[in-house]
Amino acid sequence: MNTPFFSIITPSYNPGFRLQKTIGSILGQTFWDYEVIVKDAGSSDGSLDGLPADGRIRLIRQKDSGIYDGMNQAVAAARGEYLYFLNCGDVLFSPDVLEKMIIAGLDVDQNSRHLQRLGAGGGEQGFGAA
């Protein structure tokens, strides 16, 4: 099984056009070693119909008890070495955001809790943990 560098997690529930906006900013990145996990809690607004056909996108449709439960479900399914959470409607500032994080040696670990490392066995670890 392929292990992408990033798992980008986008929780979703009836987001309308905001989901496509977010996914578009991810797919436009110059760094390509990632998977996108769209965790949907049961949208009925047709927003999932507009997801592009791209092998890096995985859709998980599963009821949850709120956004944090949905995020935890997505984390459990993530295969990436690092997790990045990007909510519906949020966009990556420029096409080279992921690339710049790699070039910077992931120094963002000192300032961001949005990037987490998966430990052995798939558990979440904070940065600097052995």
PLY file of the C-alpha trace (Angstrom):
ply
format ascii 1.0
element vertex 130
property float x
property float y
property float z
element edge 129
property int vertex1
property int vertex2
end_header
0.00 0.00 0.00
1.26 3.45 -0.95
2.26 5.72 1.96
1.77 9.34 0.93
3.74 12.06 2.66
0.61 14.00 3.64
-2.93 12.95 4.42
-5.01 16.09 3.97
-8.28 15.69 5.87
-11.35 17.71 4.95
-14.46 17.13 7.08
-17.67 17.75 5.20
-21.39 18.09 5.86
-23.54 19.91 3.28
-20.72 22.33 2.38
-22.11 23.41 -0.99
-19.55 24.96 -3.35
-17.00 25.35 -0.54
-15.86 21.73 -0.89
-14.85 22.16 -4.54
-13.02 25.38 -3.66
-10.99 23.57 -1.00
-10.26 20.50 -3.13
-9.22 22.72 -6.04
-6.63 24.47 -3.91
-5.21 21.10 -2.84
-5.08 19.60 -6.33
-3.34 22.75 -7.58
-0.31 22.15 -5.35
3.14 21.73 -6.88
3.94 18.98 -4.33
1.97 15.89 -5.27
2.75 13.18 -2.68
-0.47 13.35 -0.70
-3.89 11.83 -0.32
-7.04 13.82 0.29
-9.57 12.33 2.66
-13.00 13.89 2.39
-14.86 12.69 5.48
-18.56 13.26 4.85
-21.17 12.92 7.59
-24.11 12.41 5.23
-24.37 15.43 2.94
-27.59 15.73 0.96
-26.84 18.98 -0.90
-25.14 17.41 -3.94
-21.74 18.82 -2.99
-20.06 15.41 -3.29
-21.19 15.08 -6.90
-18.65 17.74 -7.91
-15.61 15.92 -6.55
-13.03 15.48 -9.31
-12.01 11.99 -10.37
-8.51 11.83 -8.92
-6.87 8.77 -7.41
-5.53 10.83 -4.52
-9.04 11.63 -3.28
-10.75 9.18 -0.94
-14.32 9.77 0.13
-15.42 8.33 3.46
-19.17 8.53 3.97
-19.96 7.68 7.54
-22.28 9.15 10.14
-20.52 10.82 13.03
-21.46 12.65 16.21
-19.85 15.95 15.18
-16.83 17.44 13.47
-14.27 16.07 15.91
-15.67 12.55 15.72
-15.58 12.87 11.94
-11.96 14.04 12.05
-11.05 11.08 14.26
-12.69 8.70 11.78
-10.61 10.25 9.00
-7.42 10.02 11.07
-8.07 6.31 11.58
-8.25 5.87 7.79
-5.25 8.08 6.96
-2.18 6.50 5.37
0.08 9.56 5.22
3.16 10.18 7.29
1.81 13.63 8.27
-1.76 14.84 8.74
-3.02 18.21 7.61
-6.55 19.41 8.39
-8.23 21.76 5.93
-11.90 22.57 6.47
-14.44 23.09 3.69
-14.11 26.61 2.37
-10.50 26.95 3.47
-7.83 27.09 0.79
-4.08 26.73 0.70
-2.66 30.24 0.26
-0.55 29.46 -2.78
0.19 26.49 -5.06
3.49 25.80 -3.30
2.37 25.67 0.35
3.05 21.94 0.74
6.34 22.20 -1.15
7.51 25.08 1.06
6.74 23.04 4.18
8.93 20.24 2.84
11.74 22.61 1.85
11.60 24.26 5.26
12.17 20.86 6.83
8.74 20.95 8.37
9.84 23.63 10.81
6.15 24.43 11.15
6.07 21.74 13.83
7.23 24.38 16.31
4.30 26.67 15.54
1.39 24.57 14.30
-0.80 21.92 15.78
-2.40 21.28 12.39
0.44 19.02 11.30
0.75 15.75 13.22
3.00 12.74 12.78
1.57 9.24 12.74
3.45 6.94 15.08
4.07 3.22 14.77
0.77 1.42 14.62
-1.01 4.48 13.21
-1.28 6.35 16.51
-0.91 10.11 16.59
2.25 11.62 18.09
3.24 15.18 18.71
6.40 16.43 17.03
9.63 15.59 18.76
8.23 12.37 20.21
10.40 9.31 19.79
0 1
1 2
2 3
3 4
4 5
5 6
6 7
7 8
8 9
9 10
10 11
11 12
12 13
13 14
14 15
15 16
16 17
17 18
18 19
19 20
20 21
21 22
22 23
23 24
24 25
25 26
26 27
27 28
28 29
29 30
30 31
31 32
32 33
33 34
34 35
35 36
36 37
37 38
38 39
39 40
40 41
41 42
42 43
43 44
44 45
45 46
46 47
47 48
48 49
49 50
50 51
51 52
52 53
53 54
54 55
55 56
56 57
57 58
58 59
59 60
60 61
61 62
62 63
63 64
64 65
65 66
66 67
67 68
68 69
69 70
70 71
71 72
72 73
73 74
74 75
75 76
76 77
77 78
78 79
79 80
80 81
81 82
82 83
83 84
84 85
85 86
86 87
87 88
88 89
89 90
90 91
91 92
92 93
93 94
94 95
95 96
96 97
97 98
98 99
99 100
100 101
101 102
102 103
103 104
104 105
105 106
106 107
107 108
108 109
109 110
110 111
111 112
112 113
113 114
114 115
115 116
116 117
117 118
118 119
119 120
120 121
121 122
122 123
123 124
124 125
125 126
126 127
127 128
128 129
